[in-house]
């Protein structure tokens, strides 16, 4: 199979892996204790007790892993949402997950604890609550949840939770600066504790998406056609959509409500791979694009802006430019 531009998928995978690896290597070697690329990679295998080895192993490596994991999770979540809602503008924020996860983290930081494990759990719980409310608004249990109803329900829930988060910030001014900085999105001060809490949820969501690949392929069709092939589209939209919720919630809980990745990554893959019948190739490329975008955004935030611009801000700029480029294609496909 080749892409619409005649590029074999293995070439795309190789190029993405090279870009992703280069961004990760630069991020590992850049910081208060600058090291060469070879030396930074050497510290991954051997700890010589130096300050640079500590920086690479204890500070930079978990941050890079968080960036790679969050990018892949958000990209896959966005791809699933676009299939479930049959909306080319689909994004994890459409289900209210980003707003709900942000509210859960705000409650944890303000009233409970700053422990990473509790923050991540509260973020995931908030995302799950938002998704449940979206489904309740979209239709009663047992009814078919059409794409339009899911989108409208998700937007309503998202607006509600964003407003609730703002209220928390106003009521507890002592934590306003911390909350504001977290809501911009990024990976500053993200360490092993955050990564350890993140990866089991992301792994479960990814494996569930892989298992659901045949269903995702059928959900690309209209509900009547899917029903003719023996699929209860309304029920499976809920089940498959819950996978997207888990992926988005754990990512937002770790990095904050980072935008554009879930929308942009699937579209960049679609430009090069119009045939989505091979779902595993499509999902794998989408995750690679998301991971590459986020790790490079975090690298640019550290190298170019010396850490003063969080990765969320850099991603908003990059995502906005890509969005303007993709907009004519999205309009033609919608």
N, C-alpha and C positions, 0 to 999 in steps of 0.2 A: 504493500500500500504506500502511496506517495501522497503528499499534500497537494492542495490545489495549485501551488506554485512549483511543483515538481521536486520538493525537498523531502527526502525520506525522513520518517520520524526519528530514526536513530541519529541523524545529523542534528536535528533539533535538540534531542536529549543531550548529546555530547556538548553542543554549544551552551546550553543552559547550565549543565554541570560545571563547565569551565568558568562561565561568568560567576556562578554562585560560589565556586571554590575560590576564585580570585578575590571576590568581595569579602569572604570570610577570612582569608589569609591576611588581607590588608587590615581588617578590623582586629585580628589577633596581634598584629605587630605594632599597632599604633596606640599610644597612650602616654601616661606620665613617664613610664620607663620604656622608651622606644627600643624596639629590637628589630633586627633584620627578619625577612620572611623565613629564611632557613633556620635562624635561631629560635623564632617563635614556634615554628613547627616542631623543632627539636624538643622544646620545653613540654610539648604535649606527651612525649614518650618518656622523658626523664626530668625529674625535679632535682635541680642542683642546689636548691636552697636560696637562690638569689632573689632579689626583689623583682626582677623581670620575670622569672619563672613563676613567682607567686601571682603577679599581675596576669600572666597568660592563663594559668591553670585555674585560679580562684575567682578572677574578676571578668576577664574577657571571654573565655570559653563558654561559660554559662550564658552570657549575654548573647553571644553569637548563636548558640543553640536555641535560645528563646526566640530570637529573631527569625531563624529558619523555620522553627516549628509553628510560630504564630502566622507567618506568611503562608505556609502550606495549608494550615487549617482554615484560615480566612478565605483563601482562594477556592478550596474544595467546597467550603460552606456556600460561597457565592454561586459556584457552578450548580450545586444541587438546588439552591433557591430558584435560579433561572429556569431549571427544568421543571420544578414543582409548580411554579407560578406561570410557566410559559411566558415569561416576561424578560426580554433581553436587557432590561434595566435593573434586573433583580440584584439584590444585595442583602447581606445578613440583617441590615438595619430595617428592611421591609417587614420582617417578622416581629420587630420590637425587641429582639434579643440584645442588641447593642445597648439600647436604652435601659432595659431591665438589668443587664449585667452591671452597667455603670451605677445604677441605683443600689444594687446589692453591695458593691464595693464601697460606695459612699457611706452606707450604713455601717459597714464593718470598720472603716477608717475613723468614723466619727464617734460611734457609740460602743464598739466592741474592742477591737485590738488591731494592732498593726502587724501581727504575725502573718507571714505570707500564706501559710496553709489556710488560715481562716478567711483571708481576703479572697483567695481563689475560690474557696467553697461558697462564700457568699455571692461572688460574682456569677458562678454557675447556677446557684439557686435563683438569683434574680433573673437570669436569662431564661431558665425553665419556667418561672412564674409568668414572665412576659409572653412566652410562646403559648402557654396554656390559656392565658387571657385572649390572645389573638384567635385561637381556635374557638373559644367560647363566643367571641363576637362574630366570627365568620359563619357560624352555623351551629345548630343544636347537635348534640351527639347523635350519630347515626345518619346525619344528613351528608350529602356530598359537599365538600368544601371546594368551591370553584376558585380558580386563580384570582379573579377580581375581588371576591369577598376576603380572601386571605390577605391580599395587598392592603385593602382598605382597613381591615382589622389591625394589621401590623403597624400601619402608619399611625392609627389612633392610639394604640398602646405605647408606641415609641414616644409620641408627643407627651403622653401622660407621665411616663417615667422620666423623661428629660426634665419636665417641670418639677416633678417630685425631687429629683436630684438637686435642682436649683434651690428648692425650699430648704433642703438639708444644709446646703452650703451657707445659706443666709442665716439660718437658726444657729449654726455652730461656726461662728466666724474664726474660731481658733484653728479649725482644720481647713479653712477655705483655701489657703495657699496650697496645701498638700493635695486637696481634691482637684483644684484647678490645674495643677501641674500634671496630675495623673490623667485627667480627662483630655489633655492635649494628645496623649499617646506617645509611647516611647519605651526604651529599655534601660534608662538610667537606673542604676542601683538594682537591676534585676540579676539575681544570682542563682546558685544551685537550689535554694529553697523553692523559688518560683518555678524553676524548670522541673524539679521533682514532682511538684503538685500538678504541673501542666501536662506532662507527657502521657500519663496513663489515660486521661480523658481524651487527648488527641489521638492516641493509638486506638482506643476503642471506637471512636467516631470514624477513623479512617478504615478500620477493618469492617465496620458495619456498612460503610459506603461501598467497599469492594464487594461484599456479599450481596448488596442491593443493586449491583450493576445491571443485571437483566431487567429489573423493574424500572430503573432510570431510563433505560433504552425505550421501554414501552410508554413511559410517561411523556416522551417527546411527541407522541401522537395525540390527537383529540380524544376526549373521554369516551365517545361512542366507539371509536376504532379500538381503543384499549379494552373496552368492555367486550367487544367482539372477539378479542384474543384471550378472554377469560380473566381480565384484570379489573378489580374494583378500584378505579382510579381515585375516588374520594378517600377511601380508607388508606390506600398506599401513599397518598400525598401527606397524610398526617404522620405515618410511620417513617417515611423517608425524610420528611421535613424535620422530624425530631433529631435525626442524625446531624442535619445542618445546625440545629440549635445547640447541640453538645459541642460541636467544633467551634462555632462562633463564640459561645459563652466562655469556654475555657481560654480562648485567645484574648477576648476582651478583658477577662479577669486578670490576665497577666500583663498585657501591654496597654490597656486602656482602649477606648473606642476608636481604633484606627480605621480610617475610611478609605474607600476607593479600591482596596486590594480585591475584595470579593466581587467587585464589578469589573475591574480592568483585566484581571488575570484570565478569566474565561474568554473574554473578547479577544485578547491577544492570541490565545490558542486557536480561537475560531478563525482568525485571519490566516493562519498557516495550516489548519487542520479542519476543513469543512466537514469531512466525514466523521461523524460522532458515533457511528454504529459500533466501532471498537471502543467500548466505554473505558476499558482499562488504560488504553493509550491516552485517551482524552483526559481522564482524571489524573494520570501521572504527569502529563505535560502541564496541566493546570496547577498542580501543586508545586512543580518545579518553578514555574513562572512566578507564583506568589512568593515562594521562599527567596528567589533571586531578587525580586523587587524590594522586599522588606530588608534583607541583609544589606543591600546596596544603599537603601535609604538611611539605615542606621550608620553605615560606614561613612557616608557623606556627611551626616550630622556630626560625627566625631572628627573627621579629618578636615573638612572644609570649614565648618562652623565651630570647630574646637569644642563640641559638646554643648554649645549654647542653644542650638536649635534641636528640639526633640525629633525623633524619627517620624512621629505623626505629622509634624509640620512639613517636613521634607516630602513625605508621601502625599500629602495634600497637594503640594505644588506639582510633583511628578504626575500624580493621578489626574489632576485637573488638565494638564497639558495633553495627556494621553486621551482623556475623555473628549476634549475638543477635536482631537484627530479622529477618534472613532465615531463621533456623533453622526456624520453623514451615513456611515455604514449601518449604524444601529437603526436610523430612521428608515433605511431601505429594507431592513430585515424585519421590522416591526409591522 
